[in-house]
Structures are given as C-alpha cells and as structure tokens.
Amino acid sequence: MRVKIQKWGNSLAIRIPSSYAKDAGITNGTVADIKVSNESLVVKPIKKNYRLDDLLRGIKRSNLHVETDSGSSTGNESW
C-alpha cells in the first residue's frame, strides 16, 4: 500500500490505515519505538509489561469499585 507523507508542524507524518493498525495492535495513544533500518522506517508498538504488585499499588479507596448485584443465582453457585 502506498501512503503520502505530509508535513505536520516541523515534522513529517504518515497515516496508518486502520486495518494495518488493527493487525499491529496499535490504537490512538499507543507509544511506539521508531528507527531506521536498511534505509527503511520501522515502527514498533511498545507493549507494557504489567506486574501484579504495581497494579495492586494503584488501588485506592477513591478508585475501588463497589459490588454489583447481578440477580439471584441461576445454577449451582455456592454463594
């Protein structure tokens, strides 16, 4: 696929077709690494590695969700 590179401020920009973005796991706001390799631009999304301890430290009373009633049991639930 051919795309047109256009000026964006003092830089250049390229639009990524949505099908390519989806296949690469890229969404709005994705952080990526860009480099030149053999006269080609290589853009690679940076995948975050989440650690349970880091996620648990982010839980505060202000962002803790309350229980949600989903109705009475319909099978052999033990609660």
HTML snippet that shows the backbone in 3Dmol.js (N, CA, C, O; Angstrom):
<script src="https://3Dmol.org/build/3Dmol-min.js"></script>
<div id="view" style="width:600px;height:400px;position:relative"></div>
<script>
const pdb = `
ATOM      1  N   MET A   1       0.848  -1.173   0.000  1.00  0.00           N
ATOM      2  CA  MET A   1       0.000   0.000   0.000  1.00  0.00           C
ATOM      3  C   MET A   1       0.892   1.233   0.000  1.00  0.00           C
ATOM      4  O   MET A   1       1.891   1.287   0.716  1.00  0.00           O
ATOM      5  N   ARG A   2       0.539   2.185  -0.775  1.00  0.00           N
ATOM      6  CA  ARG A   2       1.275   3.448  -0.814  1.00  0.00           C
ATOM      7  C   ARG A   2       0.506   4.496  -0.037  1.00  0.00           C
ATOM      8  O   ARG A   2      -0.715   4.603  -0.150  1.00  0.00           O
ATOM      9  N   VAL A   3       1.234   5.268   0.752  1.00  0.00           N
ATOM     10  CA  VAL A   3       0.636   6.357   1.519  1.00  0.00           C
ATOM     11  C   VAL A   3       1.466   7.616   1.272  1.00  0.00           C
ATOM     12  O   VAL A   3       2.627   7.540   0.870  1.00  0.00           O
ATOM     13  N   LYS A   4       0.863   8.753   1.515  1.00  0.00           N
ATOM     14  CA  LYS A   4       1.544  10.032   1.307  1.00  0.00           C
ATOM     15  C   LYS A   4       2.050  10.553   2.639  1.00  0.00           C
ATOM     16  O   LYS A   4       1.306  10.595   3.619  1.00  0.00           O
ATOM     17  N   ILE A   5       3.298  10.946   2.674  1.00  0.00           N
ATOM     18  CA  ILE A   5       3.898  11.546   3.858  1.00  0.00           C
ATOM     19  C   ILE A   5       3.664  13.044   3.776  1.00  0.00           C
ATOM     20  O   ILE A   5       3.945  13.670   2.754  1.00  0.00           O
ATOM     21  N   GLN A   6       3.145  13.622   4.865  1.00  0.00           N
ATOM     22  CA  GLN A   6       2.798  15.036   4.857  1.00  0.00           C
ATOM     23  C   GLN A   6       3.434  15.759   6.034  1.00  0.00           C
ATOM     24  O   GLN A   6       3.781  15.153   7.047  1.00  0.00           O
ATOM     25  N   LYS A   7       3.576  17.058   5.875  1.00  0.00           N
ATOM     26  CA  LYS A   7       4.143  17.902   6.925  1.00  0.00           C
ATOM     27  C   LYS A   7       3.140  18.065   8.063  1.00  0.00           C
ATOM     28  O   LYS A   7       1.948  18.266   7.831  1.00  0.00           O
ATOM     29  N   TRP A   8       3.637  17.974   9.289  1.00  0.00           N
ATOM     30  CA  TRP A   8       2.824  18.187  10.489  1.00  0.00           C
ATOM     31  C   TRP A   8       3.675  19.019  11.434  1.00  0.00           C
ATOM     32  O   TRP A   8       4.548  18.487  12.119  1.00  0.00           O
ATOM     33  N   GLY A   9       3.425  20.320  11.474  1.00  0.00           N
ATOM     34  CA  GLY A   9       4.293  21.224  12.229  1.00  0.00           C
ATOM     35  C   GLY A   9       5.661  21.242  11.589  1.00  0.00           C
ATOM     36  O   GLY A   9       5.782  21.455  10.383  1.00  0.00           O
ATOM     37  N   ASN A  10       6.705  21.020  12.393  1.00  0.00           N
ATOM     38  CA  ASN A  10       8.070  20.958  11.865  1.00  0.00           C
ATOM     39  C   ASN A  10       8.493  19.533  11.542  1.00  0.00           C
ATOM     40  O   ASN A  10       9.650  19.293  11.195  1.00  0.00           O
ATOM     41  N   SER A  11       7.573  18.591  11.652  1.00  0.00           N
ATOM     42  CA  SER A  11       7.878  17.181  11.425  1.00  0.00           C
ATOM     43  C   SER A  11       7.127  16.670  10.207  1.00  0.00           C
ATOM     44  O   SER A  11       6.391  17.410   9.554  1.00  0.00           O
ATOM     45  N   LEU A  12       7.325  15.398   9.917  1.00  0.00           N
ATOM     46  CA  LEU A  12       6.575  14.727   8.871  1.00  0.00           C
ATOM     47  C   LEU A  12       5.686  13.680   9.527  1.00  0.00           C
ATOM     48  O   LEU A  12       6.027  13.137  10.577  1.00  0.00           O
ATOM     49  N   ALA A  13       4.547  13.400   8.907  1.00  0.00           N
ATOM     50  CA  ALA A  13       3.601  12.433   9.466  1.00  0.00           C
ATOM     51  C   ALA A  13       3.137  11.473   8.383  1.00  0.00           C
ATOM     52  O   ALA A  13       3.128  11.804   7.197  1.00  0.00           O
ATOM     53  N   ILE A  14       2.761  10.304   8.807  1.00  0.00           N
ATOM     54  CA  ILE A  14       2.211   9.303   7.912  1.00  0.00           C
ATOM     55  C   ILE A  14       0.954   8.742   8.567  1.00  0.00           C
ATOM     56  O   ILE A  14       0.947   8.477   9.769  1.00  0.00           O
ATOM     57  N   ARG A  15      -0.096   8.562   7.794  1.00  0.00           N
ATOM     58  CA  ARG A  15      -1.327   7.967   8.319  1.00  0.00           C
ATOM     59  C   ARG A  15      -1.209   6.455   8.199  1.00  0.00           C
ATOM     60  O   ARG A  15      -0.777   5.925   7.174  1.00  0.00           O
ATOM     61  N   ILE A  16      -1.597   5.782   9.257  1.00  0.00           N
ATOM     62  CA  ILE A  16      -1.567   4.325   9.262  1.00  0.00           C
ATOM     63  C   ILE A  16      -2.989   3.836   8.975  1.00  0.00           C
ATOM     64  O   ILE A  16      -3.902   4.131   9.746  1.00  0.00           O
ATOM     65  N   PRO A  17      -3.192   3.104   7.894  1.00  0.00           N
ATOM     66  CA  PRO A  17      -4.530   2.597   7.608  1.00  0.00           C
ATOM     67  C   PRO A  17      -5.065   1.760   8.781  1.00  0.00           C
ATOM     68  O   PRO A  17      -4.312   1.035   9.431  1.00  0.00           O
ATOM     69  N   SER A  18      -6.363   1.870   9.037  1.00  0.00           N
ATOM     70  CA  SER A  18      -6.948   1.219  10.213  1.00  0.00           C
ATOM     71  C   SER A  18      -6.739  -0.292  10.215  1.00  0.00           C
ATOM     72  O   SER A  18      -6.552  -0.880  11.280  1.00  0.00           O
ATOM     73  N   SER A  19      -6.765  -0.926   9.059  1.00  0.00           N
ATOM     74  CA  SER A  19      -6.557  -2.382   9.022  1.00  0.00           C
ATOM     75  C   SER A  19      -5.129  -2.739   9.448  1.00  0.00           C
ATOM     76  O   SER A  19      -4.920  -3.751  10.118  1.00  0.00           O
ATOM     77  N   TYR A  20      -4.150  -1.918   9.066  1.00  0.00           N
ATOM     78  CA  TYR A  20      -2.765  -2.153   9.483  1.00  0.00           C
ATOM     79  C   TYR A  20      -2.613  -1.917  10.980  1.00  0.00           C
ATOM     80  O   TYR A  20      -1.944  -2.683  11.674  1.00  0.00           O
ATOM     81  N   ALA A  21      -3.245  -0.842  11.473  1.00  0.00           N
ATOM     82  CA  ALA A  21      -3.170  -0.530  12.900  1.00  0.00           C
ATOM     83  C   ALA A  21      -3.768  -1.662  13.716  1.00  0.00           C
ATOM     84  O   ALA A  21      -3.203  -2.062  14.734  1.00  0.00           O
ATOM     85  N   LYS A  22      -4.905  -2.180  13.278  1.00  0.00           N
ATOM     86  CA  LYS A  22      -5.555  -3.273  13.993  1.00  0.00           C
ATOM     87  C   LYS A  22      -4.661  -4.505  14.020  1.00  0.00           C
ATOM     88  O   LYS A  22      -4.494  -5.129  15.068  1.00  0.00           O
ATOM     89  N   ASP A  23      -4.087  -4.857  12.877  1.00  0.00           N
ATOM     90  CA  ASP A  23      -3.211  -6.033  12.795  1.00  0.00           C
ATOM     91  C   ASP A  23      -1.971  -5.886  13.670  1.00  0.00           C
ATOM     92  O   ASP A  23      -1.451  -6.876  14.184  1.00  0.00           O
ATOM     93  N   ALA A  24      -1.493  -4.638  13.842  1.00  0.00           N
ATOM     94  CA  ALA A  24      -0.285  -4.392  14.644  1.00  0.00           C
ATOM     95  C   ALA A  24      -0.604  -4.135  16.110  1.00  0.00           C
ATOM     96  O   ALA A  24       0.307  -4.001  16.927  1.00  0.00           O
ATOM     97  N   GLY A  25      -1.885  -4.064  16.451  1.00  0.00           N
ATOM     98  CA  GLY A  25      -2.268  -3.798  17.842  1.00  0.00           C
ATOM     99  C   GLY A  25      -2.044  -2.346  18.227  1.00  0.00           C
ATOM    100  O   GLY A  25      -1.766  -2.048  19.389  1.00  0.00           O
ATOM    101  N   ILE A  26      -2.163  -1.450  17.273  1.00  0.00           N
ATOM    102  CA  ILE A  26      -1.940  -0.023  17.515  1.00  0.00           C
ATOM    103  C   ILE A  26      -3.284   0.684  17.620  1.00  0.00           C
ATOM    104  O   ILE A  26      -4.154   0.520  16.764  1.00  0.00           O
ATOM    105  N   THR A  27      -3.443   1.475  18.681  1.00  0.00           N
ATOM    106  CA  THR A  27      -4.642   2.294  18.852  1.00  0.00           C
ATOM    107  C   THR A  27      -4.212   3.727  19.118  1.00  0.00           C
ATOM    108  O   THR A  27      -3.024   4.011  19.266  1.00  0.00           O
ATOM    109  N   ASN A  28      -5.183   4.626  19.176  1.00  0.00           N
ATOM    110  CA  ASN A  28      -4.883   6.024  19.459  1.00  0.00           C
ATOM    111  C   ASN A  28      -4.163   6.129  20.803  1.00  0.00           C
ATOM    112  O   ASN A  28      -4.650   5.610  21.808  1.00  0.00           O
ATOM    113  N   GLY A  29      -3.031   6.783  20.828  1.00  0.00           N
ATOM    114  CA  GLY A  29      -2.267   6.961  22.062  1.00  0.00           C
ATOM    115  C   GLY A  29      -1.206   5.895  22.303  1.00  0.00           C
ATOM    116  O   GLY A  29      -0.467   5.976  23.284  1.00  0.00           O
ATOM    117  N   THR A  30      -1.118   4.893  21.422  1.00  0.00           N
ATOM    118  CA  THR A  30      -0.095   3.858  21.576  1.00  0.00           C
ATOM    119  C   THR A  30       1.292   4.482  21.490  1.00  0.00           C
ATOM    120  O   THR A  30       1.555   5.290  20.599  1.00  0.00           O
ATOM    121  N   VAL A  31       2.176   4.114  22.407  1.00  0.00           N
ATOM    122  CA  VAL A  31       3.565   4.568  22.368  1.00  0.00           C
ATOM    123  C   VAL A  31       4.347   3.570  21.522  1.00  0.00           C
ATOM    124  O   VAL A  31       4.177   2.359  21.664  1.00  0.00           O
ATOM    125  N   ALA A  32       5.200   4.083  20.646  1.00  0.00           N
ATOM    126  CA  ALA A  32       5.938   3.211  19.735  1.00  0.00           C
ATOM    127  C   ALA A  32       7.396   3.630  19.660  1.00  0.00           C
ATOM    128  O   ALA A  32       7.753   4.774  19.942  1.00  0.00           O
ATOM    129  N   ASP A  33       8.220   2.681  19.276  1.00  0.00           N
ATOM    130  CA  ASP A  33       9.634   2.926  19.021  1.00  0.00           C
ATOM    131  C   ASP A  33       9.787   3.040  17.507  1.00  0.00           C
ATOM    132  O   ASP A  33       9.235   2.229  16.763  1.00  0.00           O
ATOM    133  N   ILE A  34      10.531   4.043  17.052  1.00  0.00           N
ATOM    134  CA  ILE A  34      10.760   4.216  15.622  1.00  0.00           C
ATOM    135  C   ILE A  34      12.258   4.257  15.374  1.00  0.00           C
ATOM    136  O   ILE A  34      13.006   4.901  16.110  1.00  0.00           O
ATOM    137  N   LYS A  35      12.695   3.551  14.312  1.00  0.00           N
ATOM    138  CA  LYS A  35      14.123   3.539  13.985  1.00  0.00           C
ATOM    139  C   LYS A  35      14.291   3.373  12.490  1.00  0.00           C
ATOM    140  O   LYS A  35      13.354   2.996  11.786  1.00  0.00           O
ATOM    141  N   VAL A  36      15.486   3.654  12.010  1.00  0.00           N
ATOM    142  CA  VAL A  36      15.831   3.451  10.606  1.00  0.00           C
ATOM    143  C   VAL A  36      16.663   2.182  10.528  1.00  0.00           C
ATOM    144  O   VAL A  36      17.651   2.024  11.245  1.00  0.00           O
ATOM    145  N   SER A  37      16.248   1.280   9.644  1.00  0.00           N
ATOM    146  CA  SER A  37      16.962   0.022   9.457  1.00  0.00           C
ATOM    147  C   SER A  37      17.041  -0.272   7.961  1.00  0.00           C
ATOM    148  O   SER A  37      16.015  -0.437   7.302  1.00  0.00           O
ATOM    149  N   ASN A  38      18.248  -0.336   7.433  1.00  0.00           N
ATOM    150  CA  ASN A  38      18.448  -0.597   6.000  1.00  0.00           C
ATOM    151  C   ASN A  38      17.633   0.360   5.132  1.00  0.00           C
ATOM    152  O   ASN A  38      16.940  -0.069   4.209  1.00  0.00           O
ATOM    153  N   GLU A  39      17.716   1.643   5.427  1.00  0.00           N
ATOM    154  CA  GLU A  39      17.033   2.715   4.695  1.00  0.00           C
ATOM    155  C   GLU A  39      15.506   2.603   4.753  1.00  0.00           C
ATOM    156  O   GLU A  39      14.813   3.142   3.890  1.00  0.00           O
ATOM    157  N   SER A  40      14.986   1.910   5.758  1.00  0.00           N
ATOM    158  CA  SER A  40      13.541   1.790   5.965  1.00  0.00           C
ATOM    159  C   SER A  40      13.186   2.277   7.356  1.00  0.00           C
ATOM    160  O   SER A  40      13.977   2.150   8.291  1.00  0.00           O
ATOM    161  N   LEU A  41      11.991   2.836   7.486  1.00  0.00           N
ATOM    162  CA  LEU A  41      11.484   3.214   8.808  1.00  0.00           C
ATOM    163  C   LEU A  41      10.798   2.002   9.420  1.00  0.00           C
ATOM    164  O   LEU A  41       9.989   1.340   8.769  1.00  0.00           O
ATOM    165  N   VAL A  42      11.120   1.720  10.657  1.00  0.00           N
ATOM    166  CA  VAL A  42      10.489   0.607  11.367  1.00  0.00           C
ATOM    167  C   VAL A  42       9.800   1.189  12.594  1.00  0.00           C
ATOM    168  O   VAL A  42      10.445   1.801  13.446  1.00  0.00           O
ATOM    169  N   VAL A  43       8.495   0.996  12.679  1.00  0.00           N
ATOM    170  CA  VAL A  43       7.705   1.484  13.814  1.00  0.00           C
ATOM    171  C   VAL A  43       7.198   0.265  14.564  1.00  0.00           C
ATOM    172  O   VAL A  43       6.513  -0.586  13.996  1.00  0.00           O
ATOM    173  N   LYS A  44       7.540   0.186  15.852  1.00  0.00           N
ATOM    174  CA  LYS A  44       7.158  -0.978  16.653  1.00  0.00           C
ATOM    175  C   LYS A  44       6.454  -0.504  17.914  1.00  0.00           C
ATOM    176  O   LYS A  44       7.043   0.224  18.713  1.00  0.00           O
ATOM    177  N   PRO A  45       5.183  -0.913  18.106  1.00  0.00           N
ATOM    178  CA  PRO A  45       4.482  -0.512  19.324  1.00  0.00           C
ATOM    179  C   PRO A  45       5.173  -1.102  20.545  1.00  0.00           C
ATOM    180  O   PRO A  45       5.652  -2.235  20.519  1.00  0.00           O
ATOM    181  N   ILE A  46       5.216  -0.318  21.608  1.00  0.00           N
ATOM    182  CA  ILE A  46       5.823  -0.777  22.858  1.00  0.00           C
ATOM    183  C   ILE A  46       4.729  -1.388  23.712  1.00  0.00           C
ATOM    184  O   ILE A  46       3.773  -0.709  24.086  1.00  0.00           O
ATOM    185  N   LYS A  47       4.865  -2.648  24.016  1.00  0.00           N
ATOM    186  CA  LYS A  47       3.891  -3.353  24.842  1.00  0.00           C
ATOM    187  C   LYS A  47       4.291  -3.185  26.304  1.00  0.00           C
ATOM    188  O   LYS A  47       5.444  -3.411  26.671  1.00  0.00           O
ATOM    189  N   LYS A  48       3.326  -2.787  27.135  1.00  0.00           N
ATOM    190  CA  LYS A  48       3.606  -2.644  28.550  1.00  0.00           C
ATOM    191  C   LYS A  48       3.611  -4.013  29.218  1.00  0.00           C
ATOM    192  O   LYS A  48       2.784  -4.872  28.913  1.00  0.00           O
ATOM    193  N   ASN A  49       4.542  -4.198  30.121  1.00  0.00           N
ATOM    194  CA  ASN A  49       4.580  -5.406  30.939  1.00  0.00           C
ATOM    195  C   ASN A  49       4.060  -5.031  32.320  1.00  0.00           C
ATOM    196  O   ASN A  49       4.741  -4.352  33.089  1.00  0.00           O
ATOM    197  N   TYR A  50       2.861  -5.475  32.624  1.00  0.00           N
ATOM    198  CA  TYR A  50       2.248  -5.158  33.909  1.00  0.00           C
ATOM    199  C   TYR A  50       2.684  -6.167  34.953  1.00  0.00           C
ATOM    200  O   TYR A  50       2.733  -7.368  34.688  1.00  0.00           O
ATOM    201  N   ARG A  51       2.998  -5.673  36.136  1.00  0.00           N
ATOM    202  CA  ARG A  51       3.313  -6.540  37.277  1.00  0.00           C
ATOM    203  C   ARG A  51       2.179  -6.404  38.283  1.00  0.00           C
ATOM    204  O   ARG A  51       1.679  -5.305  38.522  1.00  0.00           O
ATOM    205  N   LEU A  52       1.782  -7.514  38.863  1.00  0.00           N
ATOM    206  CA  LEU A  52       0.671  -7.520  39.798  1.00  0.00           C
ATOM    207  C   LEU A  52       0.896  -6.552  40.946  1.00  0.00           C
ATOM    208  O   LEU A  52      -0.025  -5.831  41.331  1.00  0.00           O
ATOM    209  N   ASP A  53       2.092  -6.521  41.496  1.00  0.00           N
ATOM    210  CA  ASP A  53       2.383  -5.604  42.617  1.00  0.00           C
ATOM    211  C   ASP A  53       2.157  -4.148  42.220  1.00  0.00           C
ATOM    212  O   ASP A  53       1.611  -3.370  43.003  1.00  0.00           O
ATOM    213  N   ASP A  54       2.570  -3.777  41.021  1.00  0.00           N
ATOM    214  CA  ASP A  54       2.372  -2.403  40.551  1.00  0.00           C
ATOM    215  C   ASP A  54       0.889  -2.096  40.386  1.00  0.00           C
ATOM    216  O   ASP A  54       0.439  -1.009  40.750  1.00  0.00           O
ATOM    217  N   LEU A  55       0.130  -3.034  39.845  1.00  0.00           N
ATOM    218  CA  LEU A  55      -1.307  -2.832  39.664  1.00  0.00           C
ATOM    219  C   LEU A  55      -2.018  -2.708  41.012  1.00  0.00           C
ATOM    220  O   LEU A  55      -2.890  -1.856  41.179  1.00  0.00           O
ATOM    221  N   LEU A  56      -1.646  -3.554  41.968  1.00  0.00           N
ATOM    222  CA  LEU A  56      -2.285  -3.510  43.282  1.00  0.00           C
ATOM    223  C   LEU A  56      -1.974  -2.212  44.015  1.00  0.00           C
ATOM    224  O   LEU A  56      -2.816  -1.704  44.756  1.00  0.00           O
ATOM    225  N   ARG A  57      -0.775  -1.671  43.817  1.00  0.00           N
ATOM    226  CA  ARG A  57      -0.419  -0.394  44.453  1.00  0.00           C
ATOM    227  C   ARG A  57      -1.283   0.751  43.929  1.00  0.00           C
ATOM    228  O   ARG A  57      -1.450   1.767  44.603  1.00  0.00           O
ATOM    229  N   GLY A  58      -1.829   0.584  42.726  1.00  0.00           N
ATOM    230  CA  GLY A  58      -2.680   1.617  42.139  1.00  0.00           C
ATOM    231  C   GLY A  58      -4.098   1.630  42.675  1.00  0.00           C
ATOM    232  O   GLY A  58      -4.864   2.545  42.372  1.00  0.00           O
ATOM    233  N   ILE A  59      -4.462   0.627  43.471  1.00  0.00           N
ATOM    234  CA  ILE A  59      -5.820   0.569  44.013  1.00  0.00           C
ATOM    235  C   ILE A  59      -5.911   1.474  45.238  1.00  0.00           C
ATOM    236  O   ILE A  59      -5.151   1.329  46.195  1.00  0.00           O
ATOM    237  N   LYS A  60      -6.839   2.392  45.187  1.00  0.00           N
ATOM    238  CA  LYS A  60      -7.089   3.332  46.291  1.00  0.00           C
ATOM    239  C   LYS A  60      -8.581   3.305  46.601  1.00  0.00           C
ATOM    240  O   LYS A  60      -9.377   2.829  45.792  1.00  0.00           O
ATOM    241  N   ARG A  61      -8.954   3.809  47.755  1.00  0.00           N
ATOM    242  CA  ARG A  61     -10.380   3.879  48.094  1.00  0.00           C
ATOM    243  C   ARG A  61     -11.144   4.702  47.056  1.00  0.00           C
ATOM    244  O   ARG A  61     -12.309   4.425  46.772  1.00  0.00           O
ATOM    245  N   SER A  62     -10.484   5.711  46.496  1.00  0.00           N
ATOM    246  CA  SER A  62     -11.148   6.597  45.531  1.00  0.00           C
ATOM    247  C   SER A  62     -11.431   5.923  44.186  1.00  0.00           C
ATOM    248  O   SER A  62     -12.295   6.389  43.444  1.00  0.00           O
ATOM    249  N   ASN A  63     -10.720   4.835  43.853  1.00  0.00           N
ATOM    250  CA  ASN A  63     -10.973   4.180  42.573  1.00  0.00           C
ATOM    251  C   ASN A  63     -11.433   2.730  42.728  1.00  0.00           C
ATOM    252  O   ASN A  63     -11.444   1.972  41.758  1.00  0.00           O
ATOM    253  N   LEU A  64     -11.807   2.354  43.929  1.00  0.00           N
ATOM    254  CA  LEU A  64     -12.265   0.998  44.205  1.00  0.00           C
ATOM    255  C   LEU A  64     -13.742   0.888  43.847  1.00  0.00           C
ATOM    256  O   LEU A  64     -14.545   1.717  44.274  1.00  0.00           O
ATOM    257  N   HIS A  65     -14.102  -0.108  43.083  1.00  0.00           N
ATOM    258  CA  HIS A  65     -15.488  -0.307  42.676  1.00  0.00           C
ATOM    259  C   HIS A  65     -16.266  -1.028  43.773  1.00  0.00           C
ATOM    260  O   HIS A  65     -15.719  -1.853  44.505  1.00  0.00           O
ATOM    261  N   VAL A  66     -17.537  -0.705  43.869  1.00  0.00           N
ATOM    262  CA  VAL A  66     -18.399  -1.385  44.829  1.00  0.00           C
ATOM    263  C   VAL A  66     -18.949  -2.648  44.187  1.00  0.00           C
ATOM    264  O   VAL A  66     -18.867  -2.827  42.972  1.00  0.00           O
ATOM    265  N   GLU A  67     -19.513  -3.525  45.018  1.00  0.00           N
ATOM    266  CA  GLU A  67     -20.115  -4.744  44.497  1.00  0.00           C
ATOM    267  C   GLU A  67     -21.322  -4.404  43.636  1.00  0.00           C
ATOM    268  O   GLU A  67     -21.996  -3.399  43.861  1.00  0.00           O
ATOM    269  N   THR A  68     -21.583  -5.245  42.659  1.00  0.00           N
ATOM    270  CA  THR A  68     -22.739  -5.078  41.791  1.00  0.00           C
ATOM    271  C   THR A  68     -23.626  -6.301  41.917  1.00  0.00           C
ATOM    272  O   THR A  68     -23.152  -7.429  41.782  1.00  0.00           O
ATOM    273  N   ASP A  69     -24.905  -6.089  42.173  1.00  0.00           N
ATOM    274  CA  ASP A  69     -25.845  -7.194  42.280  1.00  0.00           C
ATOM    275  C   ASP A  69     -26.219  -7.651  40.878  1.00  0.00           C
ATOM    276  O   ASP A  69     -26.726  -6.867  40.076  1.00  0.00           O
ATOM    277  N   SER A  70     -25.971  -8.912  40.588  1.00  0.00           N
ATOM    278  CA  SER A  70     -26.290  -9.443  39.260  1.00  0.00           C
ATOM    279  C   SER A  70     -27.532 -10.324  39.294  1.00  0.00           C
ATOM    280  O   SER A  70     -27.798 -11.067  38.349  1.00  0.00           O
ATOM    281  N   GLY A  71     -28.280 -10.241  40.369  1.00  0.00           N
ATOM    282  CA  GLY A  71     -29.520 -11.009  40.462  1.00  0.00           C
ATOM    283  C   GLY A  71     -29.319 -12.309  41.232  1.00  0.00           C
ATOM    284  O   GLY A  71     -28.230 -12.601  41.727  1.00  0.00           O
ATOM    285  N   SER A  72     -30.375 -13.064  41.316  1.00  0.00           N
ATOM    286  CA  SER A  72     -30.300 -14.335  42.064  1.00  0.00           C
ATOM    287  C   SER A  72     -29.561 -15.368  41.245  1.00  0.00           C
ATOM    288  O   SER A  72     -29.422 -15.241  40.029  1.00  0.00           O
ATOM    289  N   SER A  73     -29.081 -16.412  41.945  1.00  0.00           N
ATOM    290  CA  SER A  73     -28.318 -17.453  41.275  1.00  0.00           C
ATOM    291  C   SER A  73     -29.230 -18.230  40.334  1.00  0.00           C
ATOM    292  O   SER A  73     -30.426 -18.373  40.587  1.00  0.00           O
ATOM    293  N   THR A  74     -28.659 -18.721  39.265  1.00  0.00           N
ATOM    294  CA  THR A  74     -29.447 -19.459  38.274  1.00  0.00           C
ATOM    295  C   THR A  74     -28.966 -20.887  38.102  1.00  0.00           C
ATOM    296  O   THR A  74     -29.571 -21.659  37.358  1.00  0.00           O
ATOM    297  N   GLY A  75     -27.896 -21.245  38.775  1.00  0.00           N
ATOM    298  CA  GLY A  75     -27.351 -22.600  38.633  1.00  0.00           C
ATOM    299  C   GLY A  75     -26.966 -23.132  39.992  1.00  0.00           C
ATOM    300  O   GLY A  75     -27.720 -23.014  40.958  1.00  0.00           O
ATOM    301  N   ASN A  76     -25.789 -23.718  40.060  1.00  0.00           N
ATOM    302  CA  ASN A  76     -25.316 -24.327  41.309  1.00  0.00           C
ATOM    303  C   ASN A  76     -24.221 -23.491  41.964  1.00  0.00           C
ATOM    304  O   ASN A  76     -23.264 -24.035  42.515  1.00  0.00           O
ATOM    305  N   GLU A  77     -24.364 -22.166  41.901  1.00  0.00           N
ATOM    306  CA  GLU A  77     -23.360 -21.303  42.513  1.00  0.00           C
ATOM    307  C   GLU A  77     -23.340 -21.557  44.018  1.00  0.00           C
ATOM    308  O   GLU A  77     -24.361 -21.890  44.620  1.00  0.00           O
ATOM    309  N   SER A  78     -22.166 -21.395  44.608  1.00  0.00           N
ATOM    310  CA  SER A  78     -22.027 -21.701  46.032  1.00  0.00           C
ATOM    311  C   SER A  78     -22.237 -20.480  46.912  1.00  0.00           C
ATOM    312  O   SER A  78     -22.171 -20.607  48.134  1.00  0.00           O
ATOM    313  N   TRP A  79     -22.480 -19.338  46.366  1.00  0.00           N
ATOM    314  CA  TRP A  79     -22.626 -18.154  47.200  1.00  0.00           C
ATOM    315  C   TRP A  79     -24.023 -17.761  47.324  1.00  0.00           C
ATOM    316  O   TRP A  79     -24.330 -16.776  47.996  1.00  0.00           O
TER     317      TRP A  79
END
`;
const viewer = $3Dmol.createViewer("view");
viewer.addModel(pdb, "pdb");
viewer.setStyle({}, {cartoon: {color: "spectrum"}});
viewer.zoomTo();
viewer.render();
</script>
